[in-house]
Amino acid sequence: MTQQNDTIRTRPDGSIDTAYYMARGRHMRSQAAHAMFSPEPAKPRRRRGFARLFGAATA
C-alpha cells in the first residue's frame, strides 16, 4: 500500500465528502481548459543568419 500524506476530507457522519472532491475536480478541469486556450507568454525569437553570426540586435 502507498503512503498518503493528505488527509481525506470527511463529512460529520464520517463518510467521504464527495461534493467537495467533485467541485475540486470541476475547478481543476476548468483551469486546464482555460490554460489550453490562453495565449502563451511571448518568447524571444531566435536570431538567424548574419544577425546570429555577428551579434546584431533584433528588432
N, C-alpha and C positions, 0 to 999 in steps of 0.2 A: 504494500500500500504506500502511496506517496504522502509526503509530509505536506500539510496545509497550514499556511501561516495566517490566512484570513479567517475570521470567524463568520459563520453563516448567519445572516440576519434572519431572526425568527419573530413570529407574532407572539402576543401574550399567552396564547394557548400552547406554545411550544412548536407549532408547525412552521415550515419554511415560508417566509414572506414572498410568495410568488409574484405578487403585484409589484413589489419593489424591483425584483430582478427582470420582470417583463418591461417595466418602464426604463430601467437602466439599459436593456438591450435595444429598445427603440431609440433611445438617445444616442447610443454608440453607432447604430446603423445610420442615423440621420447625420451625424458628424462625418462618417465615412463617405456618404453620398455627397455632402457639401464639399468635402476635400477633393473628391473626384472631379468636380466641375468648377472649382475655383482656379483662377489663373495661377500659374507657377510664378515664383519670385524671379525677377529678372536676373539672368546670369550674364556675366561678362562674356562677350563674344571672343572667340579665338582669333588671333591675328593670322593673316595668311600672306603668303608671298613675300614681297620685299619688306613689308611692314614688320613681319616677324624676324626677318634676317637682320634688318638694320635698326630695329627698336623704335620705329616711328610711332607717334601717338595715334590712337584710334579716335575717330570722331563719334 
